[in-house]
Amino acid sequence: MKHLPLTFLLLITALALPGCTKPMDMTTAVIEVTIWPPTDPLKKVNITLTDKNEVDKLASFFPHVGEGRKSSMAAGWIAAVTIQFTSSDGRTATVHSDPNGELWSEGRGDWPMDPEFKKHIKTLLEKAKAEHET
């Protein structure tokens, strides 16, 4: 019976941990795309999204972003796309995507990427280019 309080405390702690980090309500996304294959000097394009629907669409490619999850899968690759999300309460989360658009990471392991991500980034780049030219 002496161990009951400790067991109870461990159980309560374990049950509370999954809810400790609540999902981020993204309000902005700053995207830096390094044009691939790299050139000398590197060509980079920066896009800032503030429209809530566009930010939500982009964030949908990164389930559980900002929650501190870890993956046992990790590979050595150079980021081609870097996105910094900012939430309504000021928290930030930075994600990176590999040049092939197949993996993403917050720096604690790799996660598989939705194949539509590459098309979505291409669309955002084309939109940014069109806005810049007008």
N, C-alpha and C positions, 0 to 999 in steps of 0.2 A: 503494500500500500504506500510505502514511502516514495515510490517512483511514479505514482499516479499524477501528482502535480506537474512533474517534468514531462511526462508523456503527454499530458493534456496541453501543456504549453507548446511542445513541439508540434502537436496536431493542429492547434490553432494557428501557429506561425506558418505551417505548410499550407493551410487552407487560405490564409490571407495573402500569401506571396503572389499568386497569379493576378490578383486585383490591385497590387501595389502600383503598377505602372498602367495608368489608364490610357486608352488610345488617344493619339494626338488629333486634334481638330485643326487640320491644315488650313492656313489662310493665304500663304504665299509660297511660291517655289521659285528659286533662282537656279537656272540650269546653265551649266557650262559644258559645251560640246567641243571636244577636240576633234578636228577633222581627221579622219583616218583614211589611208595610212598617214602617219605623221610626216610633216615636212620640216624643213629648216628655214626660217623659224616656224615653230608650231602655229598652226592656224586654229584659233578658238573663236567660238561664237557664244555670246551670253544672251540669255532670254530670261526675263522676269515675268512670271505669271501672277496676277492678283485676282483674276476672275475666279470666284469660288468653284464654279462648275469645271473650269479647266484644271484648277489645282486638284480637285477631287478626282478627276479622270486620271491625271498623272499619278497621284498617290495610290490609285487602285492597282497599279502595277507592282506595288511594294507592300504586300500584306504584312501587318504587324510592325511597320516601320516605327522607330522611336520607342519601342517597348523593350529594347535590350536583349532580344532573343539571340541565341547562339546556334550555330550550325557546325556539325562535325566535318562538313565538306568545305575544303578550302584549296584553292589553286593559285598559282602565281600568274597574275595577269595585270596589265596596265589599264587603268580606267580611261574610257573614251568619253563617257558621259558622267558628270558629277552634278548631283541635284541637292540643294540645301532647302529643306522644307522648314517653315516657321509656323508654329501653331498659334492659336488665338491667345494662349496664355504666355507666349514668348519663348516656349521651348523650341529647340531646333534639332533636326535630325538630318544627317548627310548620308546619301547613298551614292554608290558608284556602280556603273555598268561596264562590262567588258566590251571590247571593240565589236564583237559579233552580236551583241545584244542578247546573249544567252544566259548570263549570270548577273546577279547584283549582290552587293554587300554593304553592310554598315561598318565593316572592319572586324566583325566577329564571326567569320565564316561566310560561305557563299550560298545563295539561294537561286533556284531556277527562275528564269525570266519568262514571262508571257511572250510568245512570238510576236504579238501585236505591238509590243513596246517599240521596236525598231521603226515600224511604220508610223507610229504616233510621233516619235521624235522627228522623223523626216517631215511630217506634216507641220509640226511646230517650227522647224527650221525654214520651210518654204513660206509659211505665214510671216515669220519675222523678216525674211528677205523682202517679201512683197511690201510690208509696212515700211521698211527702211528705204525702199526705192521710191515711195510716193511722197 
